[in-house]
Structures are given as C-alpha cells and as structure tokens.
Amino acid sequence: MRTRSSIRRSPSRRSGSVYRAAGFRTHGAVHERLHRRPGSGSLISVVSHSAGPGTGPEGYTRAMTLPAELSALLDPAAYPHPCGNIEVVETHISWVILTGELVYKVKKPVAFSFIDFSTLARRRHFCEEELRCNRAFAPSLYLAVVPVTAGPDGVRMGGDGDVVEWAVKMRQFPQSAQLDRLLESGGLRNDRLEAFGASLAARHRQQPGRRYPPDELDRRVLAPVRDNFRDLEALDWMADHGRLLERARQGTAAATGAARERLAERLSSGAIRECHGDLHLSNLVLLDDAVCAFDCLEFDPDLRWIDPMSDVAFLFMDCLVRDRADLAYGFLDGYLGASGDYRGCETLAFYAAYRSMVRAKVAALRRGQARDEAAASGLERRALDHVRWTADWLGRPPGRLLLMCGLSGSGKSHLARRLAPRLPAVRLRSDVARKVGAGLDPAAGAGDGVGQGLYAAERTEALYEELAAVTAALLRGGEHVIVDATFLDRRRRDRFAAAARLAGSLARVIWCDAPAALLEARIEQRRRQGGDPSDADLAVLAAQRRTFEPPGAEEGVIRVDTSSAWDDDALVDLTRRLLDV
C-alpha cells in the first residue's frame, strides 16, 4: 500500500486544490461548532450540526455526489462489505458516506484559520485523532481509520493500491437514536441522562489533570466570554436589542466576579482534563441501551483540554434551554454523585451562560447569511432566545436550601435523589464529599469505625464547613440546594440555616424516619450489595440514636415516614410550598 502526497482535483469554482476561506476570528476556548466553520467571509455555509454517523440531521447538506476522484465510492462494489443505499452527507469539512451498517467520514482538503486539513498527512493525523478522542466516549461506535486506495480496480475503501485519502470508519445508527430526536419524540428518560452523568464523571476522573499558570485564566477562559459580546455588538441589527444584551453582559460580569477565584484555582490545581468539548443533545446517542457521546473535538487540543465543568455545563444548558430542567438536574446529579466535584459546581452558572452566549453568537452570525427572510427570522429568534436565557439565568434571585435529616437507613439519599431533578436543585451528598475529599472513589469503603479515620470529629467538622461554603456560593448564584447528610445535631442545622440567611435565602428541613427494624434491615442490605458511598453499619446507627436531636417545628420541617410508599408529585408540591418556590 503506497501513499500519494495529494489528490488531483478536478476543476472547481474554488481556487486551487485546497479550499481556503478567510477565517472568522475565534479563540482557543470557544467551544461551539463555529470554530469548525468558515468565518466572516464564508458563513453562509455554516450548518447547525456537525457530521456524525447518523442519517442526516437537519442542517446537513445531503447529496449523491463526491469529487470526481472519489466518485467511485458511490458504488457498492468499492466496499469490502455489503452495502445498502449509499448516501453522502456533506459539511464544510467532511464528506460522510452512509453505506447502511457502516459510515465512512472523509475529511475535505480545506484550510481555514482555525483548521488545516490541507495535506494527506494532516488528514490522516486528524482521522487518527478523531478515532482516539471519540473511542474514549464511544468505543463501539468508532471502529478504525482506513485508507481510500486507487489501484487497477479503481478507487476502493481499503485495498492495497495507492493511498489517496483516509477515512474514519464508524458504526451507523438511526437519526432517531440521537438524544435531541428522542427528546422531541418524548422518548428521553431522566434515568438515561443520570446514568450518562455518572459515566461522564468516570471518564473525566480517568484522565490526567493538567496545570496552567494563573496568567492563562484570561486567554483560556475570560477572553472568549468578552469575544461573544464584542462579536454580537458588531452586528447592526443587534443594536435594536441593546438593553437585552447589556442585561446579559452585566449578569455575566457578576457571574465572572463570583466564580473568578474558583476558576483560577481549578486552572492552576490540575482540574483541567481532556474532555469532549462539544457535549450537547445532538452529539449524544442511545446505543446498546446506554447513552454515549460522539463527535468530540479532535482538531484543536485547546478545545478539549478544559474544565470538566465546562463540558457538563454545555449539556446542562442545552436541556435547560429546551425547558427540561428535570433532565438537566438529573444529569448533573448523576455527574456529581460519581465525581463529588461540588466545588466545581461553583463555576456551573458561569460556564452555562458562556455556552449559551456562544450559541447566541453562532445563530446571530448565521442570520446574516440566511437563504431567505424566514430563515433569517428564525435564526434571529434563536440568537435572542439565548441572550434572553443568559440574562434570566444570571439574574435569578438567591436559591432555597433544603436539609435532609435522619438516621442512617432512613431513606434520605433515596428521597433527595428523587427530589433534585424535580424541584429542581443541586444535591450535595456528604458521603460522596467525604470520600472524594480523601482521594477515594465515592463507592469505596473507608473501613473506619465510629469516630475514626474519615469519620473522626475534626474531619467531619471540616467536611460540613466545606459543604456550607459550597452551599452558600450556590445559593447566592440562584441555585436551590439539597444537602444530603444526617444533620443529627441542631448546631449543624443552624449553621446551614445561618448561611442561607446570609445569602438572602431560607432553609427548611425534611426529616426522614422509619421504624428501627427497617433502618437496620436497610443498612444490612446496603452493606451486602456494596457500591454505596455510605459506610454506616449497625454500630454507627446505634451511636446516632444516642445523639440525635430531632428537628423542631421552628426549623420548618416536613417529617416523612419512609416505611411506606409516597406520592412523588405530592411531596414535590409540599416541598416547593415549604421552600416558597
């Protein structure tokens, strides 16, 4: 198998064998698909989705054509396997060839300011990078990098002739399996995204961290935020919406100020990981009964090496903008329960707003190149909807605080897990925070007895102090918070209530209770099954009974008997009324 250095191009209205375009000025931390597209001179061709192995989402250009030198790939005989109807989906940077069971993605020989596929060697490199990056998220979807060869029998996918191109070989899936389509059809369940959140946390945790000097904060994180507003202001038609844009800007400035210290700390402490970079519902698919991500950003490491909370925030925001807070907070709860990254949650509002404003910018720029008035109007509405969402998101009043309270085995975590996506609220679980703070997996057993090791009095005190600080920051940012801990003594409950008052909010208590025999049975069953962050055993339960100070009516308490089934809707409604939300 030999390699040709280039493909001979047939005459084209584009000049030269490499398609070039004046690039829109982008920044290394801009994560929306804009960085995959031509810029100010060529934005007419921007599409709304990137090329993935589905069957042609809205925004793709469907065609039955390929460049002359690759046109043989429209013939089923060019493949080493049976084919169905062959279709081609074209984007600005690739041709995606659908063959029935398999998909082949061929990168175009393009060079933009933000991407360079101009040589065969570079296209092979980025095919290999696409495979490497995406197999971390979807190993059963991304199969191999294969050569396109030219020999005596013509152009073939694979084969032993001269290599004229390279392709990423993928498993094809139906468009209806994409999560944006499942959402539209009513088939997207909360538990799917919660489970995906947990698997994403495991993926992030497995990656080595990278540290950056403090002066990188502006270049990597803050400058892209400013760029969004600058680029929107430069559009003439946006002047009619100056007050709305200014409201979003002021909210962003406040969120930046609130998160700046945490952003800098995470940048310098090694929290940065190689992430997906473009994590939204259109880049998720239900495959083999599990959600997996595809179409990771392969062509620019700066777009992947980001704060994991930025990855989380994109999907979180996408669900919220689609009016599915339950999906957003269910996904977040799954992620936090597996990662314990509660401090990172202090940056969530900032990153969600940033992701929304990038989407606003993309839609606004596409409006100027729309095909007709109707398309332009739709893109303008989309841009303004994102600006408005950002302004509203960052203008929320302080959130409310809900303290779970009760002995081990009383069902606090089970109930909190069900409440979090429906209130909705961020759940902070003390068992998870305790393990992660000690460098352990949340589900790992600590092996420490009552008052020892991780459960020593001074470590428990430090844990509650940490949770109180995170709680206060989230409340100030507008999040409702559920703190999932035993809260057996009044002093700790009072401390969190005081933190809520300082944030301009209030705290209420849900006291979970059950008969002693049931508490013991649950604890024993949990220990037999394993995999739960709680280390409580019967000795712990006995110690808790001796010191428990039940909450009083003045604390604003709901007492829930968890020995029998409860009506979720009624409990959520009661909790909302208790919290006045």
N, C-alpha and C positions, 0 to 999 in steps of 0.2 A: 504494500500500500504506500503510495507516494503522495507527497503534498505539493500542491500548486500554490504559489505565493499569492495569486489573486484570481478572481473570476473575470473573464472577459464580459464586459457589459454591452448589451445591445443599445442602440441609440435611445436617448431619453431626453425629455424636456428638462430634466435635471442635468446640471453641468457636471461632467466628469464621472469617473467610476465610483466615487464616494459621494453620497448625498450629504450636502452640508447646509446648515442653516444658522442664521445669526441667533445666538443663544440668549434666552431671557436670563437676566441676572438672578441667579439663585444662590442660596447659601448652603453650606455643608450640612446644616441641621434641618433643612426644610424636608419634611417627610411625606408630603402629599405627592401624588403622581406628577405634579408639574415638572419635577426635575427629570422626568422621563421624556419630556416633550420638547419640541422646538419652542423657541420663545417668542419674543416680541415680533419677529418678522414672519413667524410661521404658525401662529397659534390657532389659525383656522382649522387645523387638522387635529387639534387636541381631542382625545376621546375620553370617555368617562371611566372606563375600566382598563386595566392592563391585561395583557394576554395571558390567559391561563388555560388549563386543559379542559375547560367546559365546552359547551356547544354554542358559543357566540352570544354573550350577554349584550344588552343594549349598549350602543356606543362603539362596538367593533365595526369594522368595515368587512362585510362578507363578500368574497369574490371567488370565482373559479379560475383565477389567473395567478401566475407566478412569473418572474423574469424568464426570458427565453431560455437561459442556460439551466434553469431549474424546472422548466415546464414539464419535463418527463415525470416529475414526482406527482403529477395529477393522474398518472396511470397506475392502477393497482399492481401491475407487473413490476413496478420499480421497488416493491417492498418484499421483505423476506417472510411475510406472513399474510394470511387472508385479510382483505380489506372490505369494508362496506363502501357507501358513497363517500368519495373523497371531497372534502370541503376545505377551503382556505379562509382563515380569519387574518386580516391584515391590520397591524397597528403601525405606528411611526417607526418602531424599532425592530419589528419582527414579522415574520410570516408564521402562522400557526396552522399546521396541516393536520386535519382531523381525518382519521382513517377508519374509525369505528370503535375498536378496542384500545387503540394507541394513538397518541398525539406526538407530533414532532414540531419542535419550536426552533426555527432558523432565524438567527439574528441578521438584520439587514446591515450592509456595509455603510453605516451612517457615522457622521462625526458632528456632534453638537458641542456647545461649550461645556456641557455637563456630562458628556458621554462620548466615548470614542470606540467604535466598532470598525474602524477603517481598514484593518488588515485581517487576513485569515487567522493569523496567530492570535490577535487580540480577541477575535470572535470565539476561537477555541477556548481561550483562557476564561472568558466570561461565561461560556457554556459550562465549563467545569466549576466555576464559582457558583453559578445558579444551581447546579446539581448539589454541590457541597452544602450551601446555605439552606436549601429547601429540604434536603433529606433529613436535616435536624428536626424539622417540623412535620414532614410528610414522607417518611421513607418508603411507604408502599405506593406513593404517587409518582415520585421522581425516580426513574429507573436507571438511566445511563446517559452518557454523551456518546453519540455515534457519528461516524463520518458520512458525508454525502460524497460519493465517488463517481468518477467518469471513466468508463472502460469500453471495451469492444461492444458490449451490450447496451451502451448508453449510460445515462445517469441513474444511479441506484442509491437507495438508502442503505448504507453499509456497503459491503462488497470489497473487492481487492484492487480497484482501479486507483487513479489519481484522486487525491482528496481535493474537492473543490469547495466544500463547505462543511460545517459542523452543525449538529442539531442536538437539542436536549430531548430525550425520549421519555414520555410520560404516559401514565395510565389515563385514559379518557373517562370522564364522569359526566352524568347528565347535568345540564344547567339547573334543573330543578333541585339539585342537591346543594347548591350554593346557599349559604345562610341568609343572604338578602332575599332570595327567592322563597326559601322556606318561611321566612318572616311574613312575606306578602301572602303566602298561601295559608297561613295560620298553623304551620307545622313545626315551628321552632319552640321547643320546650325549654323552660328555665334550667332544668337539671342538666341539659346538654351543655349550656354555657358555663354553668357552675363547675362541671367536670373539666371543661376545657380550661377554665381559670386555674384549676389545680395542676393540670398537665403543663400549662404555660409556666407556672411558678417553678415546677421541677426543671423545665428546660432552661429557664433563666438561672436557676441555682447551680446547675451543672457547668455553666460557662465560667471561665476565669474572669476575675474582675480586672479592670484597667483604671489606673490613676492618672489624673490630669492636673497640671498646676492650676492654682487659683485664677491666674490671668486668662485661662481658657474659657472661663464661665461666659464672658461676653461673646466671644466668637462662636462657641458651640451652642449656647442656649439663648442668650438675651438678644443678640443681633437679629436672628431670624424673626423674633417677635416684633421688633421695630420694623423690619422689612415688610411684614404683612401690611401694616398700617400705611407705610410710605407708598407701597405699590397700589393700594386701594385709593389713597388720596390723589394719586396721579391720574385717575380716570375721571374724565369730565362729568359723566353722569352721576358719579358718586357725590358730587357737590350738593345735590338735592337731598342727600341723606347724611349731611354733616353732623347733625345733632346725634343721630343714632351711632355713627362711627365714633364720635367723641365719647359717648357713654361707654362704648366697648373699650376705648382706649383708657379711660380713667379707671375702669374696672380692672383692666389688665395691669395698669401701673400699680394699683393697690395689691393685686394678687402677686405681682412680682416682688414687691416690697415684703409681703408676708412670707413668701417662700424663698427669698434670696439666700438667706443663711443656710437653709436646708439644701438648696440646690448646690451651693458651693461646697458644702460638707460632703455631699454624695459624690460630687465630681472628684474631689481630692482623696476620698477614703477608699476608692476602689469599687464603688457601687456600679460603675458603668460596665455593661455587658454587651456581647454581640447578640443583638435582638433581631426581630423580624423587620421592623421599620415601617411596615405598611399594613398594620393589623386592623382590618375593618371587616364588616359582614360580607362584602363581596369577595374577600380573599380568604374566606373560610368555607369549608365544605364538610358535609356529613358523609363520611366514608367508613364503611365497615362498622357502622353503629357508633362511631366516635367522631367528634369534630376535630379537624386538623386544618392548619394554616398552609397556604401555598402562596406562590409569587412573592417571596421575600425579595428585598432589595439587594441585588447581587453586585451592582456595578460601582458602588461607592461605599467603602467601609465606614466613612463618617456618618452615613445614613443608617447604618446598622449598629454601630458602637454608640449606644445611647443609654440613658437611664431606663431601666426596665419599666419604671412607672410611666414613661412616655409611651412605651409600647401598649401598656394597659390602658392608658388614657384615651388612645385613639378608638379602640373598640368600645370602651365605656361611653365616650362621647357619641359615637355612631348610634348606639342603642338609645341614648337619651334624646338625641335629635329626632329619632323616629318615634318618640313618645312611648318608649318601652323601658321605663325606669326599672321595672322588675327584672328585666334581662340584664340591664347594666349593673345593678347592685347584686344580683345573683352571681354574675361573672366575677365581680370584684370580691365577693365573699369567698368564692372558691379559690381565687388567687391568694387572698390574704390568709386564709386558713391554712394554705400549704406553704406560703412564703414567710409569714409573720412580719412582712415589711410594713409595719404600721407607721414608722417614722417616714417612710417614703410616701405614705398617703398624704402627708402634709403638702406635697407638690402636685397632688392629683388635680385640684381645681385649676392651677396654673397650666398644666400640660393639656388638660381637656379644652381649655379656652384657646390655647395655641393651636391645637389640631383643628378646632372649629374655624379659626380665622384663616388658616391655610386653605381650608375648603372654600371659604368665602372668596378668597383671592382667586383660586382656580376658576370658580364659577364666574366671577366678575370679568376675568380676562377672556374667558371663552365667549362671554356675551358679545364682546366687540368683534368676534369673528363668526358669529352665528349665521346660519344659512338664510334665515328668514326672520320676520318680526316675531312670530310665535315662539321660535326657539330662543330668540334674544330675551323675550319677556320672561320665559321660564327660567333662564339662567340668571336673570336679574333677581327674580324672586328667590331663587336658591341662595344667591350670594347674600341678599339682605336677610333671609331667614337665619343664616349662620351668624351674621353680625348681631342680629337681634338676640339670638340664642346666647351668644357670648356675653352680651351686655346683661341679659337677665340672669344668666348663670353666675356671673361675678357680682351681681347686685342683690343676691339673696340675703335675707336677714339671718341672724345667728340661728343655728340649728338647736334642736332639743336633745336632751340627754335621757337615756333610759338605762337604769342599772338593773341587771339581772341579779337576783339574790336567792340563796337557798343552799341546802346541804348537798354534798356530792350525791349523784344519782337522782336528783330531783327533777331532771329534765330541762335545766336552764339552757344548755347549749342547743338542745334539740328545738326548743321553742324560739330561742334567739335566731337560729338559722332560718326558721320559717318566717319570722317577722322581718328580718333585714331587707329582703328584696321587695317587701310589700309596703313598708312604711313610707318610703324606703330609707335605709340607714346604713352607715358603715359599722360593721361589727368588729370590736376589738376583743379578742379572746385571751384571757390571762394565761391559760395553759399553753397556748401557742407562743405567746410572747416570752414566757419563761424559758421554753426550750430553745427557741431561736436565739435569745439573748445569751444563752450558754453555748452557742455554736452547735446545737443538736438539731436533728431533724424533728419537726413537730410531733411526729408519731413515735419517736424513740422513747423507750422507757428510761427514766433517770435512775431508778434503783435506790432512791434516797428515802429514808424513813421520815416520820413526823418531825418537823422542825430541824431537819438535817439537810446538808448539801444544798441543792437548788431551793429547798423549802426552809432554809434557815431564816430566822426572823429578819435579819438585816437585808437578805436578798429579796425576801418578799416585800419588805418596805420599799426597796429601790424599784422593784417591779411596778408597784402601784403608783409610785411617783412618776415613773416613765409613762405609764398609761394615762395618768392625769394630765401630763403635759401634752401628749398627743391629742387627747380628748378636747382640751381647751383650744388647741390650734384648729382642729376640725370644726368645732362649734363656731368659732369666730369666722371661719370660711363659709359657713352656711350649711354644713352637713349635720343631719341628725346622726346621733351616735348611740350604739348599743354597746355597753361594756359588759362582757360576758365573763363574770367572775363570781366567787361565792358571796362576797360582801357580807360576811357574817357579823362583823362588828360595826356599830353605829359610827365610830370615829372615821372609818374609811368612807362610808357612805356620805357623811357630812363633808369630807374633803372634796369629793367629786361634785357635790351639790354646790359648794362654795365656788369651785372652778367654773361651773355653769353660770352662776350668778355674775361672776366677773366678766364672762363672755357675753353678758346681756341675755342670758337664756335661763332655763329652769331644768331641774332634774326630777324624775319620777322613778318609782321602783316597781318591778314585777317580782313578787315573791313566789317562787315555785315550791310546792310542798307535795308530799306523798307519804303514805304510811311507812313506818320503819322497815317492815319486812320487804316492801317493794324497793326501797332505797338499796337495801343490802343485795337483793336479787339482781338489780340492775348493775351494781358495781361488780359483782362476781361475773355476770355475763360479759361485761365490757372487758374485764381482765382476761377472760378466756379467749375472746375474739381478737384482742390486741388491735394495734393500729390507731388507738385514740390518744390524743395529746394528754388526757388526764391520767395521772398516776395514782389517783385516790384508791385506797383499799379500805377494808373494814376498820382497820386501826385508825386511819385518817377520819373516817366517818364518826367513830366513837369520840375522837378528840374534838371534832366540830360540834357535836351535840353538847359537849360540856361548856363551850364558849359562845354559842350562838346567841346573838341579840336580835330578836325578830324586829322587823321594821314596824314603826307605829303609823297611825293614820296621818299624823302631821307631816310625814315624809312623802305623802302622795303615793299610795301603794295599791296595787292590784294583787290579790292573792289568788293563785291559780292552782287548783288541785290537779296534778298531772297524772293521777292514777286512772283517770278515765279520759276518753277522747274529748276534744274540744272543737268548737266550730272556729276555723281559722278566720273566716270573714268577720265573725262577731268579735273575736279577740283583737283583730287588727283595728276594727272600728272603735272598740273600747280604748285601746292604747292610744289611738290618734286623738280621741277626745281627752284622755288623761294628759297628753302632751300639748293639747291645744294646737294641733296641726291639721 
